[in-house]
């Protein structure tokens, strides 16, 4: 049973804590990623998923067919509630945890502590609490022979590199602010108007 390692586009970033100068980030996988890898590894008909209540908690059983031994191998775990849909959140979380037990995405447990420096334009404040004004995604990831993460690059939603394993990146400044879409459109409109005025001035001989 050879379960492959996660690729960069299968790993998502979740902001855990936010301060005025930076935030910590966790790496995680979603249920769709688990299902895709189960299909790839065991075939669409080679695995199954069931749920059961034990002492009021929702558990998930993920079973995979072992062709050599001729029986189902079962991994089980319990889920926690989400902030939105209680039952659905528990079902999804228990499934993802059971897949961890099976070995899918277990390499994420080797992720380093990830701290990303934030500039003044990267943070929003509301009633004394800080919130990120940007999102993050994994651009590159690599593993050593022990399936431990040894290369990791995280970028923001503007494509700027914000974290590289083993490298301390400086905090962005106001001068490094990334323009919003609205600002880009406004600058484009001003440039277009300036070019139009220049052409009209040339025709009038100004």
C-alpha positions in Angstrom: 0.0 0.0 0.0 1.9 3.0 -1.3 0.1 6.3 -0.6 1.7 9.2 -2.4 2.7 12.5 -0.8 0.7 15.6 -1.2 1.5 18.1 -3.9 1.6 21.9 -3.4 -1.8 22.5 -4.9 -3.4 20.0 -2.6 -2.3 21.8 0.6 -4.1 24.8 1.9 -3.1 27.4 4.4 -5.1 28.4 7.4 -4.3 31.5 9.5 -4.2 30.4 13.1 -3.2 33.6 15.1 -2.9 37.2 14.0 -1.0 40.0 15.5 -0.3 43.5 14.2 3.0 42.5 12.8 2.5 38.9 11.6 0.5 35.7 11.7 1.0 32.0 12.2 -0.2 29.6 9.5 -1.2 25.9 9.6 -1.1 23.5 6.6 -4.1 21.3 6.0 -5.8 19.1 3.4 -9.5 19.0 2.6 -11.9 16.0 2.2 -11.9 16.3 -1.6 -8.1 15.7 -1.6 -8.6 12.6 0.6 -11.2 11.2 -1.8 -9.0 11.8 -4.8 -6.0 10.0 -3.3 -8.2 7.1 -2.1 -9.6 6.8 -5.7 -6.1 6.9 -7.1 -4.6 4.4 -4.7 -7.3 1.9 -4.1 -9.7 2.5 -7.0 -13.2 3.9 -6.9 -14.6 0.6 -5.6 -11.6 -0.2 -3.4 -12.6 1.9 -0.4 -15.6 2.8 1.6 -16.6 5.2 4.3 -19.1 4.8 7.1 -20.0 6.9 10.2 -21.2 5.8 13.7 -22.1 7.5 16.9 -20.1 6.5 20.0 -21.0 8.1 23.3 -22.6 11.0 21.4 -19.5 11.6 19.2 -19.5 11.1 15.5 -16.7 8.7 14.3 -15.7 7.9 10.7 -14.5 4.5 9.5 -12.5 4.5 6.3 -12.0 0.9 4.9 -9.7 0.0 2.1 -9.5 -3.4 0.4 -6.2 -5.3 0.8 -5.9 -7.4 -2.3 -3.0 -9.5 -0.9 -4.7 -10.4 2.5 -8.2 -10.5 1.0 -10.0 -8.4 3.6 -10.9 -4.8 4.5 -8.5 -2.7 6.6 -10.3 -0.1 8.7 -9.1 3.1 10.2 -11.3 5.1 12.6 -11.2 8.6 14.2 -13.6 11.1 15.7 -14.4 14.6 14.4 -15.0 18.0 15.9 -17.8 20.5 15.1 -17.3 23.3 12.6 -18.4 26.9 13.3 -21.1 26.7 10.6 -22.7 23.3 10.2 -22.4 21.0 13.2 -23.2 17.5 11.7 -21.5 18.2 8.3 -18.5 19.6 10.1 -18.1 16.6 12.3 -18.6 14.2 9.4 -16.0 15.9 7.3 -13.5 16.3 10.1 -13.8 12.7 11.2 -13.3 11.5 7.6 -10.1 13.7 7.2 -8.7 12.4 10.6 -9.4 8.8 9.6 -7.6 9.4 6.3 -4.6 10.7 8.3 -4.6 7.4 10.2 -4.5 5.6 6.9 -1.4 7.7 5.9 -2.9 10.3 3.6 -1.2 13.7 4.3 0.6 12.4 7.4 3.6 14.4 6.2 1.9 17.6 7.2 2.6 16.7 10.8 6.3 17.4 10.0 5.5 21.0 9.0 7.6 23.6 10.8 6.1 26.5 12.8 5.2 29.0 10.1 5.3 32.7 11.0 4.6 35.2 8.3 5.6 38.9 8.8 2.8 41.3 7.9 3.0 44.9 6.9 0.6 47.7 7.8 -1.6 47.0 4.7 -1.8 43.3 5.3 -3.7 43.5 8.6 -7.2 44.8 9.5 -8.2 45.7 13.0 -11.7 45.6 14.5 -12.4 46.3 18.2 -8.8 45.4 19.2 -8.7 42.2 17.2 -6.5 41.7 14.1 -7.5 40.0 10.9 -5.4 39.2 7.8 -6.3 41.3 4.7 -4.6 38.8 2.5 -4.7 35.0 1.9 -1.9 32.5 1.5 -1.2 29.4 -0.6 1.6 26.8 -0.9 3.6 27.4 -4.1 6.4 24.8 -3.5 6.8 21.8 -1.2 9.4 19.1 -1.1 10.2 16.0 1.1 13.3 14.1 2.2 13.7 10.3 2.2 11.8 10.1 5.5 8.8 11.9 4.0 9.5 15.0 6.1 9.0 18.5 4.7 12.3 19.9 3.7 11.2 22.6 1.2 8.3 25.0 1.6 7.4 28.2 -0.1 4.2 30.2 0.6 2.9 33.1 -1.4 0.1 35.5 -0.8 -2.9 36.1 -3.1 -0.9 38.7 -5.1 1.8 36.1 -5.9 4.4 37.7 -3.6 6.6 35.2 -1.6 5.9 35.5 2.1 7.6 32.4 3.6 10.5 30.2 2.6 11.6 27.4 4.9 15.0 28.3 6.4 14.8 31.9 5.3 13.7 35.0 7.3 11.8 37.3 4.9 11.5 41.0 5.8 8.1 42.6 6.7 6.4 44.4 3.9 6.3 48.2 4.2 3.7 50.8 3.0 6.0 51.5 0.0 5.7 47.8 -1.0 1.9 47.8 -0.9 0.3 45.7 -3.7 -2.3 47.7 -5.7 -5.9 46.6 -5.5 -7.9 45.8 -8.6 -9.8 49.1 -8.2 -6.6 51.1 -7.9 -5.2 49.4 -11.0 -8.4 50.2 -13.0 -8.2 53.8 -11.8 -4.5 54.2 -12.8 -5.4 52.6 -16.2 -8.2 55.1 -16.7 -6.0 58.0 -15.8 -3.3 56.8 -18.2 -5.9 56.4 -21.0 -7.2 59.9 -20.4 -3.7 61.3 -20.4 -2.9 59.6 -23.7 -6.2 60.9 -25.2 -5.4 64.5 -24.1 -1.9 64.2 -25.6 -3.3 63.0 -29.0 -5.8 65.8 -29.1 -3.2 68.4 -28.2 -1.0 67.1 -31.0 -3.8 67.4 -33.6 -4.4 71.0 -32.4 -0.7 71.8 -32.7 -0.3 72.5 -29.0 
